[in-house]
Amino acid sequence: MTWIKIGRREESIFEKSIKITAWSKVLNKELGSGYSEFIVTKIGDQFVKTSDEDRIISNHKVSNQLNSFIKYSQKTTNADKVIAKLLFQKKVDFEQILNVQLLQLANFLITRMIADNLYEDSRLDLKLKIERWRNSKSLFNSQSKVLKSLSTHTNIPTKILEHMTLDEVRNALKTKKVDIDNIKKRFNKNWSLVLMNDQLKIFLEDLTPIHNFNSSDILKGRVAFGTKNKIQGVVGKDILVEIMTTPSMVSEMKQMKAVITDEGGVLCHAAIAAREFRIPTIVGTKIATQILKKGDPIEVDTTDGTVKKLS
């Protein structure tokens, strides 16, 4: 498989273009490797090349060292404080603020990967520290403030800014000009942001990569909580398959034989709920929702984190 989905999060074109830039160019500066190709759709699906994902996850700097977690988590948290100070300057330097946001996102991804590696073998006090950081509501608290300040400074409505790419916003800051009528065409249409050959472009269509799966395909994920016995059930009836879970889904999760998610590591909501309520759960399969449909009989093996369809 060439493309692999690394998550879903509904965000504006502006927010997505910042993330893509951070996780390609800035991450490459920090780690020596970043995502070289990226596709993001309007509904928030994020696709990268499988080879990039494997290389970044196995990067020697993304280790399970405690010092690395402390270093990068502090950088991520402190970025909001830095941005807040920059916004209160007499003459606001938005280019500097955007660069801090880019670095913050790159550091966040590095911290998240280190935390996933570090968590399982950590003492309880460190686990709690990691969980508090991962679920902190103060992270990225500056994003909305920056957008409002940008709108005031450029006289460009917030909704227009949300539908502009990072490069378009940077150009507007320099020239004080923007083709508003052209940006408005994006409001009620599907769109995709594509990074290829070091260029980020926007297309007014859904460019979700198409995959052909065989009924014999075996999914592989990370065991959040397991049992020795293989679990057989039906998707949507007694086995829950979701992109990710949320606190509102806990009561449903408790009624299931097993839970499977596309997203997540050991610190995602599904994993934490699985351990707390002892629900057999496999997270981070990337493509479970693309392969497994309601009514499919499947077998879940939480000894090795595999899922397969049954005939």
C-alpha positions as a Markdown table, in Angstrom:
| # | Residue | x | y | z |
|---|---|---|---|---|
| 1 | Met | 0.0 | 0.0 | 0.0 |
| 2 | Thr | 1.4 | 3.4 | -1.0 |
| 3 | Trp | -0.7 | 5.7 | 1.1 |
| 4 | Ile | -1.7 | 5.2 | 4.7 |
| 5 | Lys | -4.1 | 7.2 | 6.8 |
| 6 | Ile | -2.6 | 8.7 | 9.9 |
| 7 | Gly | -5.7 | 10.3 | 11.4 |
| 8 | Arg | -8.8 | 12.4 | 11.0 |
| 9 | Arg | -9.3 | 15.8 | 12.4 |
| 10 | Glu | -11.6 | 18.5 | 11.0 |
| 11 | Glu | -9.7 | 21.7 | 10.6 |
| 12 | Ser | -9.6 | 24.7 | 8.3 |
| 13 | Ile | -7.5 | 24.9 | 5.1 |
| 14 | Phe | -5.2 | 27.4 | 7.0 |
| 15 | Glu | -4.8 | 25.0 | 10.0 |
| 16 | Lys | -4.2 | 22.0 | 7.7 |
| 17 | Ser | -1.6 | 23.8 | 5.6 |
| 18 | Ile | 0.3 | 24.8 | 8.7 |
| 19 | Lys | 0.3 | 21.2 | 9.9 |
| 20 | Ile | 1.5 | 19.9 | 6.6 |
| 21 | Thr | 4.3 | 22.4 | 6.5 |
| 22 | Ala | 5.3 | 21.7 | 10.0 |
| 23 | Trp | 5.2 | 17.9 | 9.5 |
| 24 | Ser | 7.2 | 18.0 | 6.3 |
| 25 | Lys | 9.7 | 20.9 | 6.2 |
| 26 | Val | 10.1 | 21.7 | 10.0 |
| 27 | Leu | 10.1 | 18.1 | 11.1 |
| 28 | Asn | 12.7 | 17.3 | 8.5 |
| 29 | Lys | 14.9 | 20.0 | 10.1 |
| 30 | Glu | 14.3 | 18.6 | 13.6 |
| 31 | Leu | 14.7 | 14.9 | 12.9 |
| 32 | Gly | 16.4 | 14.7 | 9.5 |
| 33 | Ser | 13.2 | 13.2 | 8.1 |
| 34 | Gly | 9.7 | 14.5 | 7.5 |
| 35 | Tyr | 6.7 | 13.6 | 5.4 |
| 36 | Ser | 7.6 | 14.2 | 1.7 |
| 37 | Glu | 4.1 | 13.7 | 0.4 |
| 38 | Phe | 0.8 | 14.5 | 2.1 |
| 39 | Ile | -2.9 | 14.5 | 1.2 |
| 40 | Val | -5.6 | 16.1 | 3.4 |
| 41 | Thr | -9.3 | 16.1 | 2.6 |
| 42 | Lys | -12.0 | 18.5 | 3.7 |
| 43 | Ile | -13.4 | 16.0 | 6.2 |
| 44 | Gly | -10.0 | 15.9 | 7.8 |
| 45 | Asp | -8.5 | 12.6 | 6.6 |
| 46 | Gln | -4.7 | 12.7 | 6.6 |
| 47 | Phe | -2.8 | 10.5 | 4.2 |
| 48 | Val | 1.0 | 10.1 | 4.0 |
| 49 | Lys | 3.3 | 7.7 | 2.2 |
| 50 | Thr | 3.8 | 4.4 | 4.1 |
| 51 | Ser | 7.6 | 4.7 | 3.6 |
| 52 | Asp | 7.6 | 8.1 | 5.2 |
| 53 | Glu | 5.6 | 6.9 | 8.2 |
| 54 | Asp | 7.8 | 3.9 | 8.8 |
| 55 | Arg | 11.0 | 6.0 | 8.5 |
| 56 | Ile | 9.8 | 8.7 | 10.9 |
| 57 | Ile | 8.5 | 6.3 | 13.6 |
| 58 | Ser | 11.8 | 4.4 | 13.5 |
| 59 | Asn | 13.9 | 7.6 | 13.6 |
| 60 | His | 16.7 | 7.1 | 16.2 |
| 61 | Lys | 15.9 | 10.5 | 17.8 |
| 62 | Val | 12.3 | 9.4 | 18.5 |
| 63 | Ser | 13.5 | 7.2 | 21.4 |
| 64 | Asn | 12.0 | 6.2 | 24.7 |
| 65 | Gln | 14.3 | 8.5 | 26.6 |
| 66 | Leu | 12.8 | 10.4 | 29.5 |
| 67 | Asn | 15.0 | 13.5 | 28.9 |
| 68 | Ser | 13.8 | 13.7 | 25.3 |
| 69 | Phe | 10.1 | 13.6 | 26.4 |
| 70 | Ile | 10.7 | 16.4 | 29.0 |
| 71 | Lys | 12.7 | 18.5 | 26.4 |
| 72 | Tyr | 10.1 | 18.3 | 23.6 |
| 73 | Ser | 7.0 | 18.5 | 25.8 |
| 74 | Gln | 8.3 | 21.7 | 27.4 |
| 75 | Lys | 9.0 | 23.2 | 24.0 |
| 76 | Thr | 5.5 | 22.4 | 22.8 |
| 77 | Thr | 3.8 | 23.8 | 26.0 |
| 78 | Asn | 6.0 | 26.9 | 26.1 |
| 79 | Ala | 5.2 | 27.8 | 22.5 |
| 80 | Asp | 1.8 | 29.1 | 23.5 |
| 81 | Lys | 3.3 | 31.4 | 26.1 |
| 82 | Val | 5.8 | 32.7 | 23.5 |
| 83 | Ile | 3.0 | 33.4 | 21.0 |
| 84 | Ala | 0.9 | 35.2 | 23.7 |
| 85 | Lys | 3.8 | 37.5 | 24.3 |
| 86 | Leu | 4.4 | 38.2 | 20.6 |
| 87 | Leu | 0.7 | 39.1 | 20.1 |
| 88 | Phe | 1.0 | 41.8 | 22.8 |
| 89 | Gln | 3.9 | 43.5 | 21.2 |
| 90 | Lys | 3.4 | 47.0 | 19.9 |
| 91 | Lys | 4.3 | 45.9 | 16.4 |
| 92 | Val | 3.2 | 42.3 | 15.9 |
| 93 | Asp | 5.6 | 40.2 | 13.8 |
| 94 | Phe | 3.2 | 37.6 | 12.3 |
| 95 | Glu | 5.9 | 35.8 | 10.4 |
| 96 | Gln | 7.7 | 35.1 | 13.6 |
| 97 | Ile | 4.4 | 33.9 | 15.2 |
| 98 | Leu | 3.7 | 31.6 | 12.3 |
| 99 | Asn | 7.2 | 30.1 | 12.6 |
| 100 | Val | 6.7 | 29.5 | 16.3 |
| 101 | Gln | 3.4 | 27.7 | 15.4 |
| 102 | Leu | 5.2 | 25.5 | 12.9 |
| 103 | Leu | 7.9 | 24.6 | 15.3 |
| 104 | Gln | 5.3 | 23.9 | 18.0 |
| 105 | Leu | 3.4 | 21.4 | 15.8 |
| 106 | Ala | 6.7 | 19.6 | 14.8 |
| 107 | Asn | 7.7 | 19.3 | 18.5 |
| 108 | Phe | 4.2 | 18.1 | 19.4 |
| 109 | Leu | 4.5 | 15.2 | 16.9 |
| 110 | Ile | 8.0 | 14.3 | 18.2 |
| 111 | Thr | 6.7 | 14.4 | 21.8 |
| 112 | Arg | 3.7 | 12.3 | 21.0 |
| 113 | Met | 5.8 | 9.6 | 19.4 |
| 114 | Ile | 8.3 | 9.6 | 22.3 |
| 115 | Ala | 5.4 | 9.4 | 24.8 |
| 116 | Asp | 4.0 | 6.4 | 23.0 |
| 117 | Asn | 7.3 | 4.6 | 23.2 |
| 118 | Leu | 7.9 | 5.6 | 26.8 |
| 119 | Tyr | 4.5 | 5.0 | 28.3 |
| 120 | Glu | 4.1 | 1.3 | 28.7 |
| 121 | Asp | 7.3 | 0.7 | 30.7 |
| 122 | Ser | 7.0 | 3.9 | 32.8 |
| 123 | Arg | 6.2 | 4.2 | 36.5 |
| 124 | Leu | 2.7 | 5.3 | 37.5 |
| 125 | Asp | 3.8 | 8.8 | 38.3 |
| 126 | Leu | 5.4 | 9.3 | 34.8 |
| 127 | Lys | 2.4 | 7.7 | 33.1 |
| 128 | Leu | 0.1 | 10.3 | 34.8 |
| 129 | Lys | 2.5 | 13.0 | 33.8 |
| 130 | Ile | 2.4 | 11.9 | 30.2 |
| 131 | Glu | -1.4 | 11.6 | 30.2 |
| 132 | Arg | -1.8 | 15.1 | 31.6 |
| 133 | Trp | 0.4 | 16.5 | 28.9 |
| 134 | Arg | -1.2 | 14.5 | 26.1 |
| 135 | Asn | -4.7 | 15.6 | 27.2 |
| 136 | Ser | -3.9 | 19.2 | 28.1 |
| 137 | Lys | -6.5 | 21.7 | 26.9 |
| 138 | Ser | -4.0 | 24.5 | 27.1 |
| 139 | Leu | -1.9 | 23.1 | 24.1 |
| 140 | Phe | -2.5 | 25.1 | 21.0 |
| 141 | Asn | -4.6 | 27.5 | 22.9 |
| 142 | Ser | -3.1 | 30.3 | 20.9 |
| 143 | Gln | -4.3 | 29.2 | 17.5 |
| 144 | Ser | -7.7 | 31.0 | 17.6 |
| 145 | Lys | -6.1 | 34.1 | 19.0 |
| 146 | Val | -3.6 | 34.3 | 16.2 |
| 147 | Leu | -6.3 | 34.0 | 13.6 |
| 148 | Lys | -8.4 | 36.8 | 15.2 |
| 149 | Ser | -5.3 | 39.0 | 15.4 |
| 150 | Leu | -4.4 | 38.3 | 11.7 |
| 151 | Ser | -8.0 | 39.3 | 10.7 |
| 152 | Thr | -7.7 | 42.6 | 12.6 |
| 153 | His | -4.2 | 43.3 | 11.1 |
| 154 | Thr | -5.1 | 42.5 | 7.5 |
| 155 | Asn | -8.8 | 43.5 | 7.5 |
| 156 | Ile | -9.5 | 40.0 | 6.0 |
| 157 | Pro | -12.6 | 38.3 | 7.5 |
| 158 | Thr | -11.8 | 35.3 | 9.7 |
| 159 | Lys | -13.8 | 32.9 | 7.4 |
| 160 | Ile | -11.7 | 34.0 | 4.4 |
| 161 | Leu | -8.4 | 33.4 | 6.4 |
| 162 | Glu | -9.6 | 30.0 | 7.4 |
| 163 | His | -10.0 | 29.1 | 3.7 |
| 164 | Met | -6.5 | 30.3 | 2.7 |
| 165 | Thr | -3.3 | 28.3 | 2.7 |
| 166 | Leu | -0.3 | 29.3 | 4.8 |
| 167 | Asp | 1.5 | 30.6 | 1.7 |
| 168 | Glu | -1.5 | 32.7 | 0.7 |
| 169 | Val | -1.7 | 34.2 | 4.2 |
| 170 | Arg | 2.0 | 35.0 | 4.2 |
| 171 | Asn | 1.6 | 36.6 | 0.8 |
| 172 | Ala | -1.3 | 38.7 | 2.0 |
| 173 | Leu | 0.8 | 39.9 | 5.0 |
| 174 | Lys | 3.4 | 41.2 | 2.5 |
| 175 | Thr | 1.2 | 42.6 | -0.2 |
| 176 | Lys | -1.9 | 43.5 | 1.8 |
| 177 | Lys | -3.9 | 42.0 | -1.1 |
| 178 | Val | -6.1 | 38.8 | -1.4 |
| 179 | Asp | -8.4 | 37.6 | -4.1 |
| 180 | Ile | -11.5 | 37.2 | -1.8 |
| 181 | Asp | -13.8 | 36.1 | -4.6 |
| 182 | Asn | -11.5 | 33.3 | -5.5 |
| 183 | Ile | -11.2 | 32.2 | -1.9 |
| 184 | Lys | -15.0 | 32.2 | -1.5 |
| 185 | Lys | -15.3 | 29.5 | -4.2 |
| 186 | Arg | -13.9 | 27.1 | -1.7 |
| 187 | Phe | -16.6 | 27.6 | 0.9 |
| 188 | Asn | -19.1 | 25.0 | -0.2 |
| 189 | Lys | -16.9 | 22.6 | -2.2 |
| 190 | Asn | -14.9 | 19.6 | -1.4 |
| 191 | Trp | -11.2 | 20.4 | -1.2 |
| 192 | Ser | -7.9 | 18.6 | -0.8 |
| 193 | Leu | -4.5 | 19.9 | 0.1 |
| 194 | Val | -1.7 | 18.0 | -1.6 |
| 195 | Leu | 2.0 | 18.2 | -0.8 |
| 196 | Met | 4.2 | 16.8 | -3.6 |
| 197 | Asn | 7.6 | 17.7 | -5.0 |
| 198 | Asp | 8.0 | 20.2 | -2.1 |
| 199 | Gln | 4.9 | 22.1 | -3.3 |
| 200 | Leu | 1.6 | 22.5 | -1.4 |
| 201 | Lys | -1.4 | 22.9 | -3.7 |
| 202 | Ile | -5.1 | 23.0 | -3.2 |
| 203 | Phe | -7.6 | 21.2 | -5.4 |
| 204 | Leu | -11.4 | 21.6 | -5.3 |
| 205 | Glu | -12.1 | 17.9 | -5.2 |
| 206 | Asp | -11.8 | 14.9 | -2.9 |
| 207 | Leu | -8.5 | 13.2 | -3.7 |
| 208 | Thr | -8.8 | 10.4 | -1.1 |
| 209 | Pro | -6.4 | 7.7 | -2.2 |
| 210 | Ile | -8.2 | 4.6 | -3.4 |
| 211 | His | -7.1 | 1.2 | -2.1 |
| 212 | Asn | -8.1 | -2.3 | -3.2 |
| 213 | Phe | -8.4 | -4.7 | -0.3 |
| 214 | Asn | -8.7 | -8.4 | -0.4 |
| 215 | Ser | -11.0 | -10.3 | 1.9 |
| 216 | Ser | -8.0 | -12.1 | 3.3 |
| 217 | Asp | -6.3 | -8.9 | 4.4 |
| 218 | Ile | -5.1 | -9.0 | 8.0 |
| 219 | Leu | -5.1 | -5.7 | 9.9 |
| 220 | Lys | -2.4 | -5.0 | 12.4 |
| 221 | Gly | -2.6 | -2.5 | 15.3 |
| 222 | Arg | -1.3 | -1.9 | 18.8 |
| 223 | Val | -2.9 | -3.8 | 21.7 |
| 224 | Ala | -4.2 | -1.4 | 24.3 |
| 225 | Phe | -5.8 | -4.1 | 26.4 |
| 226 | Gly | -5.9 | -7.8 | 25.6 |
| 227 | Thr | -7.1 | -11.2 | 26.5 |
| 228 | Lys | -5.6 | -14.6 | 25.8 |
| 229 | Asn | -8.5 | -15.9 | 23.8 |
| 230 | Lys | -9.3 | -14.9 | 20.2 |
| 231 | Ile | -12.6 | -12.9 | 20.0 |
| 232 | Gln | -15.1 | -13.5 | 17.2 |
| 233 | Gly | -18.0 | -11.1 | 16.6 |
| 234 | Val | -19.8 | -8.9 | 14.1 |
| 235 | Val | -18.8 | -5.3 | 13.3 |
| 236 | Gly | -21.5 | -2.9 | 14.6 |
| 237 | Lys | -23.2 | -5.5 | 16.7 |
| 238 | Asp | -20.7 | -6.7 | 19.3 |
| 239 | Ile | -17.4 | -5.3 | 18.0 |
| 240 | Leu | -17.0 | -1.5 | 17.7 |
| 241 | Val | -14.9 | -0.2 | 14.7 |
| 242 | Glu | -14.3 | 3.6 | 14.7 |
| 243 | Ile | -11.7 | 6.1 | 13.4 |
| 244 | Met | -11.3 | 7.1 | 17.1 |
| 245 | Thr | -13.4 | 7.0 | 20.2 |
| 246 | Thr | -14.6 | 9.9 | 22.5 |
| 247 | Pro | -15.7 | 10.0 | 26.1 |
| 248 | Ser | -19.4 | 10.0 | 24.9 |
| 249 | Met | -18.8 | 6.5 | 23.5 |
| 250 | Val | -17.6 | 4.8 | 26.7 |
| 251 | Ser | -21.0 | 3.3 | 27.6 |
| 252 | Glu | -21.2 | 1.7 | 24.1 |
| 253 | Met | -17.6 | 0.5 | 24.4 |
| 254 | Lys | -18.4 | -1.3 | 27.7 |
| 255 | Gln | -21.1 | -3.4 | 25.9 |
| 256 | Met | -18.7 | -4.6 | 23.2 |
| 257 | Lys | -16.6 | -7.7 | 23.0 |
| 258 | Ala | -13.8 | -5.7 | 21.4 |
| 259 | Val | -12.9 | -2.2 | 20.1 |
| 260 | Ile | -10.8 | -1.4 | 17.0 |
| 261 | Thr | -9.7 | 2.0 | 15.9 |
| 262 | Asp | -7.9 | 3.6 | 13.0 |
| 263 | Glu | -6.1 | 6.1 | 15.1 |
| 264 | Gly | -4.2 | 6.3 | 18.3 |
| 265 | Gly | -1.3 | 5.0 | 20.4 |
| 266 | Val | -1.2 | 4.0 | 24.0 |
| 267 | Leu | -2.3 | 7.4 | 25.1 |
| 268 | Cys | -5.4 | 7.8 | 22.9 |
| 269 | His | -8.9 | 7.9 | 24.5 |
| 270 | Ala | -9.7 | 4.3 | 23.3 |
| 271 | Ala | -6.5 | 2.9 | 24.9 |
| 272 | Ile | -7.0 | 4.7 | 28.2 |
| 273 | Ala | -10.7 | 3.6 | 28.4 |
| 274 | Ala | -9.7 | 0.0 | 27.4 |
| 275 | Arg | -7.3 | -0.3 | 30.3 |
| 276 | Glu | -9.6 | 1.4 | 32.8 |
| 277 | Phe | -12.7 | -0.7 | 31.9 |
| 278 | Arg | -10.8 | -3.9 | 30.8 |
| 279 | Ile | -12.2 | -3.8 | 27.2 |
| 280 | Pro | -10.1 | -5.8 | 24.6 |
| 281 | Thr | -8.9 | -3.1 | 22.3 |
| 282 | Ile | -6.6 | -2.7 | 19.3 |
| 283 | Val | -5.7 | 0.9 | 18.3 |
| 284 | Gly | -3.7 | 2.4 | 15.4 |
| 285 | Thr | -4.8 | 0.0 | 12.6 |
| 286 | Lys | -4.8 | 3.0 | 10.2 |
| 287 | Ile | -7.4 | 1.5 | 7.9 |
| 288 | Ala | -9.9 | -0.6 | 9.9 |
| 289 | Thr | -12.9 | 1.7 | 9.0 |
| 290 | Gln | -11.9 | 1.4 | 5.3 |
| 291 | Ile | -11.9 | -2.4 | 5.3 |
| 292 | Leu | -14.4 | -3.5 | 8.0 |
| 293 | Lys | -18.0 | -2.7 | 7.4 |
| 294 | Lys | -21.1 | -3.1 | 9.5 |
| 295 | Gly | -22.2 | -6.7 | 9.5 |
| 296 | Asp | -18.8 | -8.2 | 8.7 |
| 297 | Pro | -17.9 | -11.2 | 10.9 |
| 298 | Ile | -14.3 | -10.8 | 12.1 |
| 299 | Glu | -11.8 | -12.3 | 14.5 |
| 300 | Val | -9.8 | -10.2 | 16.9 |
| 301 | Asp | -6.5 | -11.5 | 18.3 |
| 302 | Thr | -5.3 | -9.2 | 21.1 |
| 303 | Thr | -2.2 | -11.3 | 21.8 |
| 304 | Asp | -0.6 | -10.0 | 18.6 |
| 305 | Gly | -2.9 | -7.1 | 17.6 |
| 306 | Thr | -4.3 | -8.6 | 14.5 |
| 307 | Val | -7.8 | -8.5 | 13.0 |
| 308 | Lys | -9.1 | -10.6 | 10.1 |
| 309 | Lys | -12.4 | -11.1 | 8.3 |
| 310 | Leu | -14.1 | -14.4 | 8.6 |
| 311 | Ser | -15.8 | -16.1 | 5.7 |
